[in-house]
């Protein structure tokens, strides 16, 4: 059997085959990358990445929110030169965006965390490593020494273990810490239940046939081994596999974590601190008050609380609440360059993308992740030109009009 990937010079990270690289190179949209990823992955794995909680109302609303704002372009403007660079958390970024933390990427592509991080570094944007990544804090820092690396941490019941993760990120040179606050418990993802997919894995007739339907993916997994959530080794002494570790973590988010706990982290972490999962403007104001450097307006991609407000709809009140005291980054539902432009026009300093990069890496490794970023780069520049705006820093609410037809 031929394998769909070739070995990269970076040990342990597979490189997509020439055929796969050609396919992702021809993708013209994030949706096309999504379809390629869906074609390659077993349904259970794809649904784990792509799906949301319960009836997926919030997942859908994250996308629909962008249609409620229409662009009102100006013409006869010299748009021969377009600027997409911004200052993001005190350092330059070539695009007004960063990569969101996503867990268990290694099931979609071996060492997929490193592949996306390398693509982000090449594009000049930050990458956020998840607590639940399949590459350790240290491994990723060694593999991507020239990248802008942020580390995302959940707060676990074992607070000392959480502190240890944060200390490891500090020692490895991560420039920013992202504390996720919207998961006092895990959401109910019914697609995973229907697919018999979970951690720990259960081999059932349904998912056995599902995995067998994707022989190339299965061969890759067997070749490289079942991935390990490397940052969480030691969280449970007996946890020796991804399955047992993830099962323990899911039961051990700390529901008692509060503002005092966040302030203690702020006092201990010397670098930039972002709070991810903020939707309420009062929470944003509290985060600014304790000295956080920014908030990430996010509903966890619709994966936790179904029925939560769309992140774009929460953006304006949060921007007004912080009053320029800190950075405001938007996360959720972004699939087009026009979405990025709309978010910035509504007051975001930058956006984060999670699933788009994940679709790319699952479709074609690092080449696929790079293609996802290239698509955004092209569409952002194109949207600016077609809107009569020369630079992303010039975006404001005057570019937008509400679209009543999309309110339903």
WOZI-V928484 format. One record per residue. N is the residue number from 1. RES is the residue in three letters. OMEGA is omega as a letter, one per 20 degrees, with the letter a starting at -180 (none if undefined). NEAR is the number of other C-alpha atoms within 10 Angstrom. Layout:
BEGIN
n:res:omega:near
N:RES:OMEGA:NEAR
N:RES:OMEGA:NEAR
END
This chain:
BEGIN
n:res:omega:near
1:UNK:r:6
2:UNK:a:7
3:UNK:a:13
4:UNK:r:17
5:UNK:r:19
6:UNK:r:13
7:UNK:r:12
8:UNK:r:11
9:UNK:r:9
10:UNK:a:11
11:UNK:r:9
12:UNK:a:12
13:UNK:a:22
14:UNK:r:23
15:UNK:a:22
16:UNK:r:25
17:UNK:r:17
18:UNK:a:12
19:UNK:r:12
20:UNK:r:19
21:UNK:r:19
22:UNK:a:14
23:UNK:a:16
24:UNK:r:26
25:UNK:r:17
26:UNK:a:12
27:UNK:a:19
28:UNK:a:15
29:UNK:r:19
30:UNK:r:22
31:UNK:r:16
32:UNK:r:18
33:UNK:r:29
34:UNK:a:24
35:UNK:r:14
36:UNK:r:21
37:UNK:r:22
38:UNK:a:18
39:UNK:a:14
40:UNK:a:19
41:UNK:r:24
42:UNK:a:22
43:UNK:a:20
44:UNK:a:22
45:UNK:r:20
46:UNK:a:20
47:UNK:r:18
48:UNK:r:18
49:UNK:a:20
50:UNK:a:19
51:UNK:r:20
52:UNK:a:26
53:UNK:r:22
54:UNK:a:19
55:UNK:r:16
56:UNK:r:20
57:UNK:a:17
58:UNK:r:27
59:UNK:a:29
60:UNK:a:15
61:UNK:r:21
62:UNK:r:24
63:UNK:a:18
64:UNK:a:17
65:UNK:a:18
66:UNK:r:23
67:UNK:r:18
68:UNK:r:18
69:UNK:a:20
70:UNK:r:16
71:UNK:r:20
72:UNK:a:13
73:UNK:r:15
74:UNK:a:12
75:UNK:a:11
76:UNK:r:6
77:UNK:r:12
78:UNK:r:11
79:UNK:r:17
80:UNK:r:7
81:UNK:a:10
82:UNK:r:16
83:UNK:r:17
84:UNK:a:17
85:UNK:r:17
86:UNK:r:19
87:UNK:a:14
88:UNK:a:19
89:UNK:r:18
90:UNK:r:9
91:UNK:a:11
92:UNK:r:15
93:UNK:a:21
94:UNK:r:16
95:UNK:r:24
96:UNK:a:26
97:UNK:r:28
98:UNK:r:25
99:UNK:r:25
100:UNK:r:27
101:UNK:r:24
102:UNK:a:21
103:UNK:r:18
104:UNK:a:24
105:UNK:a:26
106:UNK:r:23
107:UNK:r:22
108:UNK:r:26
109:UNK:a:27
110:UNK:a:27
111:UNK:a:25
112:UNK:r:26
113:UNK:a:29
114:UNK:r:29
115:UNK:r:28
116:UNK:a:28
117:UNK:r:28
118:UNK:r:23
119:UNK:r:26
120:UNK:r:26
121:UNK:r:19
122:UNK:a:13
123:UNK:r:17
124:UNK:r:19
125:UNK:a:24
126:UNK:r:27
127:UNK:r:26
128:UNK:r:25
129:UNK:a:31
130:UNK:r:26
131:UNK:a:26
132:UNK:a:24
133:UNK:r:26
134:UNK:r:29
135:UNK:a:27
136:UNK:r:23
137:UNK:a:26
138:UNK:a:16
139:UNK:a:14
140:UNK:r:22
141:UNK:r:21
142:UNK:a:12
143:UNK:a:17
144:UNK:a:18
145:UNK:a:13
146:UNK:a:12
147:UNK:r:22
148:UNK:a:23
149:UNK:r:28
150:UNK:r:26
151:UNK:r:25
152:UNK:r:26
153:UNK:r:23
154:UNK:r:20
155:UNK:a:26
156:UNK:r:21
157:UNK:r:16
158:UNK:a:12
159:UNK:a:14
160:UNK:r:11
161:UNK:r:15
162:UNK:r:18
163:UNK:r:17
164:UNK:r:11
165:UNK:a:21
166:UNK:r:24
167:UNK:r:14
168:UNK:r:17
169:UNK:r:25
170:UNK:a:18
171:UNK:a:11
172:UNK:r:17
173:UNK:r:18
174:UNK:a:22
175:UNK:a:19
176:UNK:r:23
177:UNK:r:26
178:UNK:r:24
179:UNK:r:21
180:UNK:a:22
181:UNK:a:19
182:UNK:r:19
183:UNK:r:19
184:UNK:r:17
185:UNK:a:14
186:UNK:r:15
187:UNK:a:16
188:UNK:a:16
189:UNK:a:22
190:UNK:r:18
191:UNK:r:20
192:UNK:r:21
193:UNK:a:11
194:UNK:a:11
195:UNK:a:17
196:UNK:a:18
197:UNK:r:21
198:UNK:r:16
199:UNK:j:15
200:UNK:r:14
201:UNK:r:13
202:UNK:r:12
203:UNK:a:12
204:UNK:r:12
205:UNK:a:9
206:UNK:a:13
207:UNK:r:20
208:UNK:r:13
209:UNK:r:12
210:UNK:r:17
211:UNK:a:18
212:UNK:a:13
213:UNK:r:15
214:UNK:a:15
215:UNK:r:16
216:UNK:r:18
217:UNK:a:21
218:UNK:r:14
219:UNK:r:16
220:UNK:r:19
221:UNK:r:17
222:UNK:a:10
223:UNK:a:11
224:UNK:r:15
225:UNK:r:12
226:UNK:a:16
227:UNK:a:21
228:UNK:r:22
229:UNK:a:24
230:UNK:a:19
231:UNK:a:19
232:UNK:r:22
233:UNK:a:16
234:UNK:r:12
235:UNK:r:16
236:UNK:a:13
237:UNK:a:8
238:UNK:a:10
239:UNK:a:16
240:UNK:r:13
241:UNK:r:15
242:UNK:a:21
243:UNK:a:18
244:UNK:r:15
245:UNK:a:24
246:UNK:r:22
247:UNK:a:15
248:UNK:a:16
249:UNK:a:17
250:UNK:a:13
251:UNK:a:12
252:UNK:r:16
253:UNK:a:19
254:UNK:a:18
255:UNK:r:14
256:UNK:a:11
257:UNK:a:15
258:UNK:a:10
259:UNK:r:13
260:UNK:r:10
261:UNK:r:13
262:UNK:r:18
263:UNK:r:16
264:UNK:r:11
265:UNK:r:17
266:UNK:a:20
267:UNK:a:12
268:UNK:a:12
269:UNK:a:17
270:UNK:a:12
271:UNK:r:14
272:UNK:a:18
273:UNK:r:23
274:UNK:r:27
275:UNK:a:27
276:UNK:r:24
277:UNK:a:23
278:UNK:r:25
279:UNK:a:24
280:UNK:a:15
281:UNK:r:19
282:UNK:r:14
283:UNK:r:18
284:UNK:r:26
285:UNK:r:20
286:UNK:r:14
287:UNK:r:24
288:UNK:a:21
289:UNK:r:13
290:UNK:r:15
291:UNK:r:16
292:UNK:a:23
293:UNK:r:21
294:UNK:r:23
295:UNK:r:28
296:UNK:r:29
297:UNK:a:30
298:UNK:r:28
299:UNK:r:30
300:UNK:r:25
301:UNK:a:27
302:UNK:a:29
303:UNK:a:22
304:UNK:a:23
305:UNK:r:24
306:UNK:a:20
307:UNK:r:16
308:UNK:r:18
309:UNK:r:20
310:UNK:a:27
311:UNK:r:28
312:UNK:r:28
313:UNK:r:18
314:UNK:a:19
315:UNK:a:27
316:UNK:r:15
317:UNK:r:15
318:UNK:r:24
319:UNK:a:24
320:UNK:a:13
321:UNK:a:18
322:UNK:r:22
323:UNK:r:11
324:UNK:a:11
325:UNK:a:15
326:UNK:r:21
327:UNK:r:21
328:UNK:a:26
329:UNK:a:27
330:UNK:r:29
331:UNK:r:30
332:UNK:r:26
333:UNK:a:28
334:UNK:a:24
335:UNK:a:20
336:UNK:r:20
337:UNK:r:20
338:UNK:r:21
339:UNK:r:23
340:UNK:a:26
341:UNK:r:26
342:UNK:r:23
343:UNK:r:27
344:UNK:r:24
345:UNK:r:20
346:UNK:r:21
347:UNK:r:22
348:UNK:r:26
349:UNK:r:23
350:UNK:r:25
351:UNK:r:24
352:UNK:r:25
353:UNK:r:25
354:UNK:a:21
355:UNK:a:23
356:UNK:r:28
357:UNK:r:29
358:UNK:r:29
359:UNK:a:27
360:UNK:a:29
361:UNK:r:33
362:UNK:r:29
363:UNK:a:29
364:UNK:r:34
365:UNK:a:33
366:UNK:r:29
367:UNK:r:23
368:UNK:r:32
369:UNK:r:27
370:UNK:r:25
371:UNK:r:27
372:UNK:r:32
373:UNK:r:25
374:UNK:r:17
375:UNK:r:18
376:UNK:a:24
377:UNK:r:19
378:UNK:a:13
379:UNK:r:20
380:UNK:a:24
381:UNK:a:24
382:UNK:r:14
383:UNK:r:20
384:UNK:a:22
385:UNK:a:21
386:UNK:r:16
387:UNK:a:19
388:UNK:a:17
389:UNK:a:23
390:UNK:a:20
391:UNK:r:17
392:UNK:a:23
393:UNK:r:16
394:UNK:a:10
395:UNK:r:20
396:UNK:a:16
397:UNK:r:14
398:UNK:r:11
399:UNK:a:19
400:UNK:r:18
401:UNK:r:12
402:UNK:a:13
403:UNK:a:13
404:UNK:a:11
405:UNK:a:8
406:UNK:a:13
407:UNK:a:11
408:UNK:none:6
END
